[in-house]
């Protein structure tokens, strides 16, 4: 039976084909990655280059480049040029929805290609916040995946220098500082370059978490703590204080250790009231561990009070974790 709606039928067929093409592209990415992981590069490359749409070819070649880079630690010059050529010829609007995925595939094997891609699609993004979010996301990826400290620093410096927005720039400079394995004096100096006190505190806090065992980490913790106290808009919760207490355990300066404990004990009520119970427990355990060598009776008293606190935690899972942490230290 004919309904006389051939035009609608044709349009439906075209839409169905396009939807099928897009749906299959995610499958192709997985196939390309799997083939490359098995060193079947010729097959993976052929699958990527046979894609009909340019944006699909770019996505697949980016996935191929990332997989090869993970396996070999390098990117072939010819492949890099092919990807660059596709980026130059691509229609920015056609990539707006996939730029996150493609850029994430490129940032480790070739930060330059990832940056070129983001610059290319900038006009097609709804606003600058989307681009800022992308750069921050890619910075986290670079911090995680790139093993070469010099390269990590260069990538994060490049991303940070592209932004005039103070919050985004602060975040990116912070990532660069973490990536470069700065010592205590250097990270304090680096934090002074940031404009917002909140950004300074976040950087110093993160450094303390990653570098609690480093020499003079206790001075960074004290600097961050004093800054947080002066910044009235910053919330001094148990999570923050727990992170800043980590260097206490490894502090070699009795004077500085006692000073930090004094600061933290002065904020005990705030820490107990604000934040998660388990963070408060971790804070008190750090202090007790630091006190054991020089003031054992105070450490034992603190642990006794902490055990009573833990037994009153309403959530069963949190109570169990808190008691387990206390028992681990005591035993």
N, C-alpha and C positions, 0 to 999 in steps of 0.2 A: 504494500500500500504506500502510495506517495503522498506526502503531506505538503509538497510544494515549498519546503523550507531548506532547499539545498544550500543556501548561503549560511544559514545557522549551523547546518551539519558540517560544512567545511570549516567554519570558524571553531566549532567544538573540536574537530579533528586536529586542527593546528594547535589549539590550546592544550589538548591532551598530549600531543607530541612534545610540546615545550616543557610541560610539567614533568613528563617522563624523562626528558633530557636532564632537567635540574635534579630530579630525584636520584638519577643514576650517577650523577657527578660525585656524590658523597661516597658511593660504593667504589667508584674508580679511584678516589683518593686512597681508600683503604687498600685496594689492590696494588696500586703503585707503591705504597709504603711497604707492603708485605714482600713484593718482588725485590725491591731495593734492599730490604733487610736480609734477604737470602742471596744477595750479590748477583741477582739476575737483572743487571742494570739495562741490558739491551731491551729486554721485554718490557721493563718498567718505563723506559724512555719512549719506546714505540707506542705504548698505551697512552702516555701523556700527550705525545705530539699528534696522535690521531683524533683527539677531541675536536669537534666541529667548531665550537665557539671559542673565541680568543680568551675570554675570561676563564673558561674551563681549562684551556691549555695552560694558562698562567697558574691557576690553582694547582693543577697536577704537576707541573714542572717545579713549582715551589715545594710541594710535598716530596717530590723526588730529590730535589737538592738538599732538603733537610735530612732525609733518610740517608743519603750518601754521606753527608757531612757527619752525621752521628757515627757512621761506620768507619769512615776514613779520616775524619778531622780536616778535610779540605773540600773545596768546591772547584770543579773543572772550569777553566776559563771560557771554553766554548759554551757550556751550559749557562754560565753567568751572563754571557752576551745575548743568548737567546731570550733569557728572562728579561733582561734590560730592554731588548727590542720590543717585546710584548708589552711591557709597562709603558713604553713611549707611544705605542700605537693603540692602547686600550681606551675605550670610552669610559671616563670616570664614573658616570652615573650607573653603568652596568656593574660596577664593582662595589658600590656603596655598602651592600648588604654582606659582602664576603671579604671585605678588606681586612677585618680583624683576623680571620683565619689565615689568609694568605700572608699577611705581614708577620704573623707569629711563626709561620714556617720559614720565613726568610731572615729573621733578625739574627739568628745564630750563624748560619752559613755565610750570610752577607748583609751586615748592618747597612751598608750603602744602598743595597737594593731595597731593603725595607724602608729606609728613609725616602728614597726616590718614589716608591709606591705611595707612601703617605702624602708626600708633596703633590703627587699627581692627582690623587682623589680628593684633596682638600676642598676644591670648589663644589664637589658633589655632596659633602657632608652637611647636615642640617645646621650645625653651629660649631664654633671652635671647641666647645666642651667635649664633643665627640672625639676630636683629634687629640685633645689633652689626655682624655681617658685612654686612648690608644697608645700614646707615647708612654704613659705610666705603666700600662699593662705589658708593653714590650720591654720596658726597663726591668720589670720583675723577671720576665722570661730570660733576659740577657744575664741578669745577676745569678739566676739559677743554673743556666746551661753553659755559659762561657767559662772555661777553666783558666784561660790566659788572663792574668790580672791586668796587664797593660791594655789588652783589647777591650776588656770589660770597662775599664776606665774611659777609654776613648769613646766607646759607644754611648755610655751614659752622659759623658760630657757633651757629646754632639746633640743628644736628645734635649738635654737641659738648656743648651744655648739657643735652641729654637723657640723658646717660650718667653713671653713677656708677662704672662699671668704669674703672680707671685706665688700662689699656692702650688701650682704645677711645677714651677721652677724649683721651689724649695724641696718638693718631693723628689725631683729628679737629681738635684745636687746631693740630697741625702742618700739616695741609692748609690751614687758615685762614690761618696765617702765610705759607705759600707763595703763597696766592692774593692776598694784600694788597700784594705788591711792597714788603716792608719793606726798609729799608736795613740796613747792617751792624750798627749799634748797636741798632736795633729788634729784629732777629732774635735777637741774643744776649740781649737783655732778655726777649723772648718765650720763649726756650728755658728761662729760669730759672723760668718758671711751671710747667714740666713736672716731674713727680715722679721718674720713672725716668731714670737717666743714659743708658740705651740710647735712650730716646725723644729726649732732648736731642741726642745724637750724630746720630741719624737726621735730625732736623730741620735741624741745622746743615750736615750733609753734603749734603742735598738742596738747601739754599739755595746752597751753593757750586757745585753742578753747574749750577743755573739762572742764577746771578748771578756767575759767575767774573770778568766784566769790570767789575763794579760797584766803585765807590770803596770802599776798605777791606775788600774781600772777603778779602784776605790775613789780616786780623785775625780774621775769622770762622773761617778755616781753622786758624789757630794755636790759637784757643780750643777748637775741636772736637778738634784733635789732642791738646792737653794733657789734655782731659777723657777722651778715649779711652785715653790712657796710664794715667791714674789709675784708670780703671774696669777692674779686673783681670778681670772676667767677660766683657769685650767683646773680640772677636777682631780683632786688628789685621792684617787680611789685605791683599793687594795691591789688591783692589777698593776698599776704604775709602781707602787711602793714595793711590791714583790719583785718586779723586774730590777728595780734600782738596788735592791738588797743583795742581789746575786754576787757582786764583787766582794761583799763583806766576808764571805767564807774564805776567800783567798788573800785577804788583806794582810800585809806584813807589818803595817804600822799600827801599833797599839793605840796611839793617840787618835789617828784618823778613824780607826775602827770604833773607838768609844764615841767619837763625835757623830759618826753616822748612826750608831745605835741610839744616841740621844735624840737626833732628829726624828728617826723612825718611831721611837717610843712616844715622842711628843705628838705624833699623828696617829697613834694607835686607835683612839676613839673614832676618828674619821675613817680609817681603814676598815675597822670592824663594821661600821655603819654603811659604807659605800663599797660596792663591788661584790664579787662572788665570795662565798665562804671559803672555798678551796684556795683562793688567792691570799686570803688573810692567813690561812694555815701555812702556806708556803713562805709568806713573809716572816712569820714568827719562827719557823724552822730555820730559816737563814740566820736570823739573829741568834737563836739558841746555839747553832753550830759555831758561830763566830765567838760566842761567850765561853764555850766549854774550856778552852785552854787557860783563860785568864780569870774567869769568874764562874766556876762550876756550879756554885750554889744558886746563882741567878739563872743559869741555864736550866738547872733541874726544876726550879720554881716555875719558870716560863713554860716548860714542857708539861708540868702538872696542870697548870691553868689551861694550856692549849688542849690537853686531853679532855678536860671538862667541857670546854667550848665545843670540841668535835662531837662529843656524845649528845649534845643538844641540837645538832644540825638536823633539821626536819627531813630533808631529802636523803633517802636511804643510800643511794649510790654515792652521793657526795660525802656522806658520813663515813662510808666504808673506805673511800679513797683517802680521806683525811686521817683516819685511824691507821691505815696502812702506811702512810708517809711518816707518821709519828713513830710507829713501831720500827720502821726501817732505820730511823735515826737512833732510837734507844737501843736496839739490838745490835 
